[in-house]
Amino acid sequence: MCQLGIPSRTCTVALSMRWEARPARQALTYGLFSGAVYGALQGLGYRSLARAVVNGLFFGAVMSAVHYGGLRANAHLTGLRPQERWTVQAAVRRGQAVADPSLAAAAIRHARNVQQRSGDQRLGQLLAWGLLGASALALGLTVSAGSTPGVIAAGFSCLVWVVILVLGPRLERRTQDRARAAELATARLVEGRGPSVPG
């Protein structure tokens, strides 16, 4: 809540800046944690601190970019209570209309945001392709060098990136299809009951 005496425009800008910083902090924390775990595994496999740091940084950057895109897609739900936010997200995730008509507008906005966020995932996919290429090159080098731990680590790295690149787009398409279904179902529900939903 803004305090008395503070212009409403100033409050709006301050709250907006506060929200913009929150997803960035959460994504950074997520990226640092996942990068540290992945880097530690790579470092143990290669027995190299330098490889652990480099691989961990790149992996953390990919995970941070993907997580940040997801958080930005949910920015419009900050005005809802936790239970309401969960209800809206669950309905869109299942491709169904929300049961509570008062949440219809939020559900439609959320469904549209989910359908439009594909561009936020492109950076993560580009980084994943780059890391897959680097991991494949490292696998070839470790095989030629005859380093068993290096082969295991590089092979595991290649497997991780292949899984991300193969399953990621499929999951994203399914998520967007369900979001589209949820938007249409909620719009039909609203049209049948009468309340207007903002575009």
HELIX and SHEET records of a PDB file:
HELIX    1   1 SER A    8  TYR A   46  1                                  39    
HELIX    2   2 LEU A   49  ALA A   73  1                                  25    
HELIX    3   3 ALA A   75  LEU A   77  5                                   3    
HELIX    4   4 PRO A   82  ARG A   94  1                                  13    
HELIX    5   5 PRO A  101  LEU A  103  5                                   3    
HELIX    6   6 ALA A  104  GLN A  116  1                                  13    
HELIX    7   7 ARG A  117  GLN A  121  5                                   5    
HELIX    8   8 ARG A  122  ALA A  145  1                                  24    
HELIX    9   9 THR A  148  ARG A  193  1                                  46    
END                                                                             
